[in-house]
Every structure is written in structure tokens, then in C-alpha cells.
Amino acid sequence: MEALFRVAFWLVFGWMIAVQACFACRARLLEGRATGTRTTIKREGWGYTAARAVRSLSLVVFLVLYAINLPWLGMLWVPFPDWLRWMGVGLATVGCVVYAWSRATLGKEWSSRLQTREQHRLVTSGPYAWMRHPIYAALMGFLSGLALVTANWFFIAIFVLSAVDLILRIPKEERMMIEKFGEEYKAYMQRRGRFFPR
């Protein structure tokens, strides 16, 4: 059974990487917008930027170790029941779908950094008609699903750190959107919940 969960993990994780790569290529081809400018890094904070880099590097290292399947990784195993792990597969899959839908809806308005363009428009269609932050909700679903599928403390830690990261990031993003769109965004905030439909 463990072999099936490992295959499910790599299929879902690979799908998310493919989705990310597809949107990254499209963004470069369409705009060539640079990320990581001093203004955006200052808005996010150097601590956030450094934490994101460390978390990403840790994830890459652990993925390599998970692929090799070293025996000592068994120490990080969590005894989740199989039904819960299969729920994790479903949750991660739904997370991928909502993420792709949200990115496609945002189109050129998306940025990995806290920045807006001069002619930026407020997107309130697609999943944004239901909630303000569907990409973040999708990522939380995806990461919590991976934590369940792998039944591994490392992925649980990645999920918790990512959740804290988003909780700290969202108020900054919403302040930026209020600066850009003013009363229009405030009204949108009143109509839509952050992660769940109202």
C-alpha cells in the first residue's frame, strides 16, 4: 500500500510542478516582468524573502531524500489510517485544480511578489467570485493533502510553516490592494470571504 501512496504523491506533486512551469513560461513570454525588485522585497520584508528561500531549499532537499527513500526517513512517519491518506490524495488533487483555475482567471494580473501593475485590474470572476484568496486556499489544500499522503512530519511542518507564511502575508497584500483600488476593493472584501464563500 505504501508504494501506491508514493506513486499518488509523485503524480499529484508532478502535476502541480507542471502547472507552475506552464504558467511561469506563459508569464515570461507575455510580459517578461521582473520579480524581486527592491520595492516588492521591502513590502514583503527581508525576513519573509529569506524564510521563503530556506523553505524552498528544504523542500527540494527533502524531495530528493523522499525519492531515494532512505530507511532513516521512517523516523518521521506518522501512523495515519489509509482512508485519511486517500483523502489527502483527493485534497491535493482539488488543490491543484483550484490553483490552476485561479491562475488562469488572474492571467497577467498574477505576481508571486506583492506588486501591482500601472494598468492592473481587479479580478472578481471565476473563483474570485466566491472568495478573495482562492490561490492561497488551493495551496493550503494541496499542502495539507501532501502531508496526509506522505504521512510524514516534514510535510506536516511544511504545511504549518506555509500556513503561518500566508497568514502573515495576506494583510500586507490586502493593504496593497486597498492602496491600488480603494473603495472598490473594500466593497469586494465585504462581499467575499478570504478562503471560503460567504
C-alpha positions as CSV (number, residue, x, y, z in Angstrom):
1,M,0.0,0.0,0.0
2,E,2.9,2.4,0.8
3,A,4.1,2.1,-2.8
4,L,0.6,3.2,-4.0
5,F,0.8,6.3,-1.8
6,R,4.2,7.1,-3.1
7,V,3.0,6.9,-6.7
8,A,0.0,9.0,-5.9
9,F,2.3,11.6,-4.2
10,W,4.6,11.9,-7.2
11,L,1.6,12.1,-9.7
12,V,-0.1,14.9,-7.8
13,F,3.2,16.7,-7.0
14,G,4.4,16.4,-10.6
15,W,1.1,17.7,-11.8
16,M,1.4,20.8,-9.6
17,I,5.0,21.4,-10.8
18,A,3.8,21.1,-14.5
19,V,1.0,23.6,-13.8
20,Q,3.5,26.0,-12.2
21,A,6.0,25.6,-15.0
22,C,3.3,26.2,-17.6
23,F,2.1,29.5,-16.0
24,A,5.7,30.6,-15.4
25,C,6.6,30.2,-19.1
26,R,3.4,31.9,-20.2
27,A,4.1,34.9,-17.9
28,R,7.7,35.2,-19.2
29,L,6.5,35.0,-22.8
30,L,3.7,37.5,-22.3
31,E,5.3,40.1,-20.1
32,G,8.9,39.3,-19.1
33,R,8.0,41.1,-15.8
34,A,10.9,41.0,-13.4
35,T,10.2,39.9,-9.8
36,G,12.1,40.6,-6.6
37,T,12.6,44.4,-7.1
38,R,13.7,46.3,-4.0
39,T,10.2,47.8,-3.6
40,T,8.4,44.4,-3.6
41,I,11.0,42.8,-1.3
42,K,10.7,45.8,1.1
43,R,6.9,45.5,1.1
44,E,7.1,41.8,1.9
45,G,10.1,42.1,4.2
46,W,13.5,40.7,4.0
47,G,12.6,38.1,6.7
48,Y,9.8,36.8,4.5
49,T,12.0,36.6,1.5
50,A,14.7,34.7,3.4
51,A,12.2,32.3,5.0
52,R,10.7,31.6,1.6
53,A,14.1,30.7,0.2
54,V,15.0,28.5,3.1
55,R,11.7,26.7,3.0
56,S,12.0,26.1,-0.8
57,L,15.6,24.8,-0.4
58,S,14.5,22.5,2.4
59,L,11.6,21.2,0.3
60,V,13.9,20.4,-2.6
61,V,16.4,18.6,-0.3
62,F,13.6,16.5,1.3
63,L,12.1,15.6,-2.0
64,V,15.4,14.2,-3.1
65,L,15.6,12.2,0.1
66,Y,12.0,11.1,-0.2
67,A,12.7,9.9,-3.8
68,I,15.7,7.9,-2.6
69,N,13.5,6.5,0.2
70,L,16.3,6.3,2.8
71,P,15.5,3.9,5.8
72,W,16.0,6.6,8.4
73,L,13.1,8.6,7.0
74,G,10.9,6.1,8.7
75,M,11.5,8.0,11.9
76,L,9.4,10.9,10.5
77,W,6.4,8.6,9.6
78,V,3.0,9.4,11.2
79,P,0.6,6.5,11.5
80,F,-2.3,7.9,9.6
81,P,-5.0,5.4,8.5
82,D,-5.2,4.6,4.8
83,W,-8.6,6.2,4.4
84,L,-7.2,9.5,5.6
85,R,-4.2,9.3,3.3
86,W,-6.5,8.7,0.3
87,M,-8.5,11.8,1.4
88,G,-5.1,13.6,1.2
89,V,-4.8,12.5,-2.4
90,G,-8.2,13.9,-3.1
91,L,-7.5,17.2,-1.2
92,A,-4.2,17.7,-3.0
93,T,-5.8,17.0,-6.4
94,V,-8.6,19.5,-5.7
95,G,-6.0,22.0,-4.6
96,C,-4.2,21.6,-8.0
97,V,-7.4,22.1,-9.9
98,V,-8.4,25.2,-8.0
99,Y,-4.9,26.6,-8.2
100,A,-4.8,26.2,-12.0
101,W,-8.3,27.7,-12.3
102,S,-7.3,30.7,-10.2
103,R,-4.1,31.3,-12.0
104,A,-5.8,31.1,-15.4
105,T,-8.5,33.5,-14.2
106,L,-5.9,36.0,-12.9
107,G,-3.9,35.9,-16.1
108,K,-1.4,38.7,-16.4
109,E,-2.6,40.2,-13.1
110,W,-0.8,37.5,-11.1
111,S,2.5,38.0,-9.5
112,S,4.5,35.9,-7.0
113,R,5.5,39.2,-5.4
114,L,3.4,41.9,-3.7
115,Q,3.2,44.2,-6.6
116,T,0.6,45.7,-9.0
117,R,1.0,47.0,-12.5
118,E,0.1,50.5,-13.6
119,Q,-2.9,49.2,-15.5
120,H,-3.8,46.5,-13.1
121,R,-7.4,45.5,-12.9
122,L,-9.3,44.0,-10.0
123,V,-10.3,40.4,-10.9
124,T,-13.6,39.3,-9.3
125,S,-14.7,36.5,-11.7
126,G,-14.1,32.7,-11.7
127,P,-13.0,31.5,-8.2
128,Y,-12.6,35.2,-7.2
129,A,-16.4,35.5,-7.4
130,W,-16.5,33.1,-4.4
131,M,-13.5,34.1,-2.3
132,R,-10.7,36.7,-2.2
133,H,-7.8,34.3,-2.0
134,P,-8.5,31.1,-3.9
135,I,-4.9,30.6,-4.8
136,Y,-3.9,30.5,-1.1
137,A,-6.8,28.3,-0.3
138,A,-5.8,25.9,-3.1
139,L,-2.2,25.9,-1.8
140,M,-3.3,25.1,1.7
141,G,-5.5,22.3,0.4
142,F,-2.6,21.0,-1.8
143,L,0.0,21.1,1.0
144,S,-2.3,19.6,3.7
145,G,-3.1,16.8,1.2
146,L,0.6,16.1,0.7
147,A,1.1,16.0,4.4
148,L,-1.7,13.3,4.7
149,V,-0.5,11.3,1.6
150,T,3.1,11.1,2.8
151,A,2.2,10.7,6.5
152,N,5.4,12.5,7.2
153,W,6.3,15.0,9.9
154,F,8.4,17.0,7.4
155,F,5.5,17.7,5.1
156,I,3.3,18.5,8.1
157,A,5.9,21.1,9.1
158,I,6.0,22.5,5.6
159,F,2.2,22.8,5.7
160,V,2.3,24.6,9.1
161,L,5.1,27.0,8.0
162,S,3.3,27.8,4.8
163,A,0.0,28.5,6.7
164,V,1.9,30.9,9.0
165,D,3.5,32.5,6.0
166,L,0.2,33.1,4.3
167,I,-1.4,34.4,7.5
168,L,1.3,37.0,7.7
169,R,1.3,37.8,4.0
170,I,-2.4,38.3,3.4
171,P,-2.9,41.5,5.4
172,K,0.1,43.1,3.5
173,E,-1.5,42.0,0.2
174,E,-4.9,43.4,1.2
175,R,-3.3,46.7,2.2
176,M,-1.6,46.9,-1.2
177,M,-4.9,46.2,-2.9
178,I,-6.7,48.9,-0.9
179,E,-4.0,51.3,-1.9
180,K,-4.5,50.4,-5.5
181,F,-8.3,50.1,-5.8
182,G,-9.6,51.9,-2.7
183,E,-13.3,51.7,-2.0
184,E,-13.8,49.1,-4.8
185,Y,-11.6,46.6,-3.0
186,K,-13.1,47.4,0.4
187,A,-16.5,46.7,-1.0
188,Y,-15.2,43.4,-2.5
189,M,-13.8,42.5,0.9
190,Q,-17.2,43.0,2.4
191,R,-18.9,40.7,-0.1
192,R,-16.3,37.8,-0.2
193,G,-14.6,35.8,2.5
194,R,-10.9,35.3,2.5
195,F,-10.8,31.5,1.9
196,F,-14.4,30.4,1.9
197,P,-17.6,31.7,0.2
198,R,-19.8,33.9,2.3
